[in-house]
Amino acid sequence: MTDHTIEKGIEWEYAPSVQGAEMVSIASTYGLFIDGAFVDPTDGEMFPTINPATEEQLSSVAAAGVADIDLAVKAARSAFENVWGPMKPAERAKYLYRIARLLQERAREFAILETLDGGKPIKESRDIDIPLVAAYFFYYAGWADKLDYAFPGIDPKPIGVAGQIIPWNFPMLMLAWKIAPALAAGNTVVLKPAETTPLTALLFAQLCAEAGLPDGVVNIVTGDGRTGAAIVEHPDIDKIAFTGSTGVGKAIRRAIAGTGKKLTLELGGKGAHIVFDDAPLDQAVEGVINGIFFNQGHVCCAGSRLLVQESIRDQLLDKLRSRLDTLRVGNPLDKNTDVGAINSAAQLQRIEALVASGRDAGVEMFQSSCDLPTKGFWYAPTVFTDVSQSHRIAQEEIFGPVLATMTFRTPDEAIEKANNTPYGLSAGVWTTKGSRILWMADRLRAGVVWANTFNKFDPTSPFGGYKESGFGREGGRHGLLPYLEGPWS
Amino acid sequence: MLTQPATTQSLRTLVRSVPTVDEVAAKERVAALGKRSIKKESKLSALRMVISMMDLTTLEGKDTPGKVRQLCSKGMRPDPTRQDLPTVAAICVYPAHIATARAALGDSGVKVASVATYFPSGQVSLEVKVDDVREAVKAGADEIDMVIDRGAFLAGDYLKVFEEILAVRAACGDAHLKVILETGELGTLDNVRRASAIAMAGGAHFIKTSTGKVSPAATLPVTLVMLEAIREHHAATGEMIGMKPAGGIRTAKDSIKYLVLLSETLGSAWMSNEWFRFGASSLLNDVLMQIRWLETGRYQSPDYFTKD
């Protein structure tokens, strides 16, 4: 007898589809990558790096001290003067192309390791982070022998040794944004990955060695803020490039004042995501979700303030509320996970403290109904409704999956509120009206303005901030400028 | 919502109240959902659902009673070697073959769906369309798949489109009405969303993408936009409307992508053949092949699956 039952209203669950991690081999300890080889730190200090989704230790890495940084800078200086600086630009390009190709070949390995060490969903590290990393290396490889065309009649020259300090939210992508243009312009680098996410940078160091990159051109030194300070204060470094918090950025600027070191800073943000009443609403909801929950909201250019036209406030919040419940929060290695783990216990505490400040101020909120794993660091996607400009959650960068919603009545008011923060990194506009997009983009004081989309990155497009979001641009032809001597220096 | 009786003005107001669609972002959403990894038991339960949601279709000039009977036999027992698979939801035929299908399906529970209203072009007067529907219902059709007047829609005569749907719905009696938008002729996702709103206001039980006679037929972006229109209608009225992508869905893998869209847009309440159908003629065997692969770990030759 055939089964005639009509299967009504089935609760269809996705079975776990976990990316295996077998292809990644993680050493129990890692030294510092200086002058083309892994070496032990001079004072032997090590620190653990953990998987934030499980709190299990993945490895132990070296904490570079002042003496180690000195060795790294000497190696970089020697490579700059003897090998990389004098090398024909077309030859430098070959190395960069080779690195880009190797990154593509080993993309899955890098993606898995990025997810293990940082907690971001594998679908993001696999489909966004690592493909972009390769794309940035390909893009800047192309510029290496065309600098005279990028800046005609100027004969631009490399600066020398760059000290680069990057954050934990996009470990490999930030490494690519720093190293690719520096090397293409003929500089050598000493790069410090973030304390909580050192492993992919160390895998990249191995890849540089495999690519036959001359010793000392890329040096990777792990450690915490003290290591970063040692880089900033080293007298033989010509340029500092920093991506991270505004507080640390200010400290760096004070530290190098009067030294002649060049500086670019890519700091925090409190991006406004502006939705007009004529917006394509269902797509705008997806944009808002992507804007704040991409990478758990650990995004300096996140759309963390939703400015919605008052006439569609209820409708948009209803849609957001039901969409929040379909976000899949959990095991970052599961291919169906949308929101992964918070990067560290410290960051989780910061998020919790800022959310508490919002609740204490009496602001209404709703959260995703998802179940959170018991081990590891997790935070349910959260939306505050009816936030005022004067609330801390409207002013301070939360750097987590927390959205602050405000309303506006007119385009002028939207501009006023969007610009009314110490930051100026990103903004987004959703409207069907093309002329309004241009009108808004003219007035928004933000380094990036996205129209009817959000969180889109491309190697050809410059990225950077206004005001306390920093200065200098990364990406595009503009991204070469901070690494070249020219009339702008 | 629509004021009664409808006027040219009220239809324009309805159409203008429909949110616009950003095509780039809609396609991006579809691409993101297309990467959902559906494995093991969730894949098996999806494939069983796909069979149970299928309107197994033959709409050819060369259709004969023999062909229709064979299709009915396949629909009632998709895989002759096993009894644990669901039947398809319906057999979809031209009006001339309703009686044959009705007799062949007996009390199997499989419905008879018939296209009507001078499918696929619909380029006749309303009277002729309504007669076509009445005859189909009289001949025993449980479900009527009508086409909208795309010409009128594109000319901005939304009232004509609406009134035809209203008239056809009245002629359907107890039969369920699926309204085919023929999205391949509408040109933009904005138009798809507007036509969906008109069809639902006119009394459609289901909205359906395509006749299968125009390329492109069903696509994932079009289906997403129609599902979003259904969601909006449900939020405003509390009324559930069904969805039927039809034409061009040939692989089990594709069909699962449609289920992902459905599940993540409308949720589990819509996950049954009461609210979702696939209009397909060649999808079934690929689904059967994938089920056997899931269960045995081996692909079998197409010769082991009946061609009807």
Interface residues (C-beta under 8 A of the other chain):
Chain A: M1 T2 D3 H4 T5 I6 E7 K8 G9 I10 E11 W12 E13 Y14 A15 P16 S17 K123 D127 D278 A279 P280 L281 D282 Q283 A284 E286 G287 D318 T326 K335 N336 T432 N452 T453
Chain B: P19 T20 V21 D22 V24 A25 A26 E28 R29 K35 R36 S37 I38 K39 K40 E41 S42 K43 S45 A46 R48 M49 S52 M76 R77 Q83 D84 L85 P86 T87 S108 G109 E228 A235 L259 S263 E264 G267 S268 A269 W270 M271 S272 N273 E274
